[in-house]
Amino acid sequence: MAVSKPVFLIWGGEGWVAAHLKTLLESQGKEVYSTTVRMQNREAVTAELEKVMPTHVLNAAGSTGRPNVDWCEDHKEETVRNNVIGALNLTDICFLKGIHITVFATGCIYNYDDKHPVGGPGYAETDKANFDGSFYSETKAHVEEVMKYYTNCLILRLRMPVSDDLHPRNFVTKITKYERVVDIPNSNTILHDLLPVSILLAEHNETGIYNFTNPGAISHNEVLSLFKQYVRPSFTWKNFTLEEQSKVIKAGRSNCKLDTTKLSNKLKEYNFEVPEIYEAYRNCFQRMAAAGVN
């Protein structure tokens, strides 16, 4: 029996991650389309799926807030409509039509605690969310609890995503522009390493939840030290404490390490390995320097 050629449809077509996905899929010679149809509009979603007839949907849409997640604190209804109602609606219609969907979710649903201290074990996919310091994180944690029951759905938890340029959405760009930064280890997602994995898993119709970061955790100071070493030798920065940070932001920020054992074990089946976070950052900044990004 002939295997049908995969057709990809990216939701959130004008977004940062969506653009990277489209470029990557095109470079692989894949048939790919993108859309900006609102996920919560059931009729429009159905019409778009029937027009494109994808085998795989990649959902990179949703509200993260502009310029940051503080926006969600003042736009709760819109955040729910996009991150909960819209996300479930799209997943549900894909399920009814027999379409595999990959959801680019977030791992910012945890915070260090007594069982998962700094330097200790990371949070596994089976651990209950324990961070409700921001409305954004709250919506993402709640929708994941429901979405995980869909048997056509692959949920990938990104954290603090990093690209090989200094795009405004890049985590590195953000912290280089802050007046002061906290210095706490966190799991990060280097898009160069992980986005090809998302396509690999989607094409093999994998489902379930995966912590979607490079193995390990790295502190903000360590990231900026590597940035200074490889990209911008003149760069300087200042630190402040979590208490000081809390006085200048509306919503709390998740700080945690995610356990990537499940992802690593799955990728061994495909002879694929994701570099650990320090190596990944060095590689990323070397690519930046080689491309003249500074």
N, C-alpha and C positions, 0 to 999 in steps of 0.2 A: 504494500500500500504506500503510495507516495505521501511524503510529509509536506504539508503546505508551507510555503515560504512565509516567514514571519513578517508581519506588518505592524509597525509601532506607531502609536498615537500618544503624543506627550501632552498632558494637561498642564495648564499654567504656562502656555507657550511663550509669553514675553518675560518669564522669570529668569533669574541668574542660573540656577541649576538646570532648568529646562534647556537653556541655550547650550550649555556644556553637553548635555545628553544628545541634543540634536546634532551638534558638530561631531561628536564621537560616533554616533550611529551612521552618519553620512560617510565618515572616514572608513568605516567597516563595510561600506557598500550596502547597507541595509535600507529597506524601504521605510521611510519615517515621515510622519506628519505631526504638526503641533496645532493646538487650539487654545483659544481664550474664552471658550464658552463657559458660563458660570456653572459650577458643579451643582448648585442647589436647584437649577432649572431643569426639572426632570424631562420635560418634553424636548428641550433644546439638546440635552445630553443624549437622549435616545436618538434624535435626528442626526446628531454628529456621528454617533457610533454606526448608525445604519448607512451613512454616507461614506465614511472611510473604511468601514468593515475591518478594523484591526484585529490581529490575533493577540496583541499585547498592548495594554494601556500602562503608561508610566505617569503616575500622579505626582507632579512637582508643584501643585497649586496649594493655596491656603494663605491665611493671614499670619505673618510674622511681625507685622507692624513696621511703620516708617516714622522716624529713622531706626527705631528699635522696639522691643516688646512692650515698652511703656505705653505705646499707642493702644494696645489691646485693653489696657485698664480702663480707658475712656470710651471704648467702642465694643462693649461686651456683646451686644446683640449681633453686630456684624461679624465679630470673631467667631461666635457660635455658628452663625449661618455658614461661614466658610469652612471652619476647621472641624465642625461636627456634622451638621446637616448636609452640607455639600459633599464632604468626604464619604459619608455613609451612602448618600444617594448615588454617587458615581460607582462606588464599589458594588452596591446592590444591583444596579442596572447591568454592570459587567457580569455579575454572577448569573443573572437571568439570561444573558445572551451567551454564556459560556466563554467569556473573555477573561484571560489572566490579567490581573492588575497588580502593579508594583507601587506601593505607597512610600514616598520619601517622608518619613516621620521624624521624630526627634527623640534623643536620649536625655533631653533636658527635663526629665520627670523625676530625677533623683537628687538627693543631696547627701553629702557625707554624714554618717551617723556612727553610733557605737559599734555596730557590726561591720560597717564599711568605712573605716577611718581613712584619712590621708595615708597613703602608703600600704593600705591593707587590700583585701580582696575587692574586686570590682562587682558591680551589680550585674546579675544574670538576667536573661530575658524573662525568667519566671518570677523575679522579685516584684512585689507590688510597688507602684509609684509612691514616693514619700515626700515629694516636693510640690507644695501648692503655693509657693511664694509669688507666683505670677499667674495671671488669668490665662495667658497663652499656654503655659505648661499644664495648667489644670484642664483646659479643653483637650489638649493632645493626649493626656493620660486617660481621660474618660473615653474618648473616641476609640482609642486603641483597645480598651477593655471589651468593646462591642465588636469592633472590626475583626478582631482575631478569630472570630467564629466563622467568618466567610472562608470557604474552602478554595476559593480562587485567588486569594489575597496573600501577597508577600509584603511584609512590613519591615522597612529598613530604617533603623534609628540612627540618624546622623547627629553629630555634635560639633559645633563650632567649625563649620566647613571652611576649607582653605583651597584657593585656586592658585594657579601658577602666575597670576597677574595680581595687580593691586586694585581689583574691582572693589567698589564701595561695600559690597556684600561679603567680601572676604574677611574672615575673622582677623587675619593679620592686619589688614588695612584698618579695621576698626580699632584694634588696640594700639596701633602706631599713632592714631589720631587722638586718642584719649589724653587728657592732661595728666592723669595718673591712673595706674592699673593696680588691681589686686594681684598677689602672687600666690596662686593656688594651683596645684596640679589638676589637669582635666584631660579627659579623652577628647581627641580631635579627629576629624575626618578630612584627610587629604584627598580631594576629588580626583586627582590624577590616578591615584591608586585604587579608589573604591568605585568610581562610576563604571569602569569596565566590568567590575564584579556584579554590579546591579543588572547589567545586560546579560551576563553569563547566567545568573540565577533565574532571571525572567525567561530566557530562552529555554531553560530546562524546566520551566513551570514549577519552580520551587515555591513553597508557601510557608506561612508562619512568620514569627518575629525573629529578627536578627539585630544584635547590636552592631551598628555599621560604622565602626571607627578603626583606625589603625591600632594594633595592640599596644597597651601601655597607657601612661598618662604623662603629660609634660606641663610644667608651670608656665605662666605668662612670662616671667623673667627669662626662663630658658629659651622660650620661643624668640623673644626680643633679642637675646644675646646672639642667637644663631642668625637672626635677621641682620643684626649689626655686623657680624662677622662676614657674611656672604653677600649681602645686598647693599647696605647703606652704612659704611664705616663711621660716618659722623653722627649716627642716630643716638639719642639719649632719651631716657624716660625716668619717671618718678613713680613710686609706689604709694598706696594708701591701704588702710585696713578695711575689712568688711564693714565694720561699724561706720567708718568714715564714708565708705561707698554708699551705704544705705541712706545717708542724708541727702544724696544728690540724684537718686533714682527713685522712680515711683514703684516699680515692681522689683521683687527680689530676683536674683540670678542663681541658676542651678550650678553647683560645683560637684563633680563626681567623676569616678572612673568606671567605665563599663567593661565587663568581662567579655572578651571576644573569642572565647574557647569554642562556642557553638559555630561561629562563622568560620574559624580556622579549620575545624574538623570537617565542615561541609566542603570547604574549598579544596581540601586534600583529595576529595573524590574527583576533582577536576584538575588535579596537579597544578593548583594555583596557590600562591602565597602572597599575603599583604605585608609589606615591610613594617617593622615596629616604628613607633612614632618619632623617635629621635633620628633614626636613619631616614625616615620619610620626609621630615622637615629639612634635613641637610640636602637631600635630593631636590626637594621643591625649591629651596633658595638657590641652589646651584643652577637649576633650570632658569630661574628668574634672572640671575646674574648673566648667564649666557645669552639671554634674550634682550639684555640691556635694560631690564626693569629696575628702577631704583626710586 
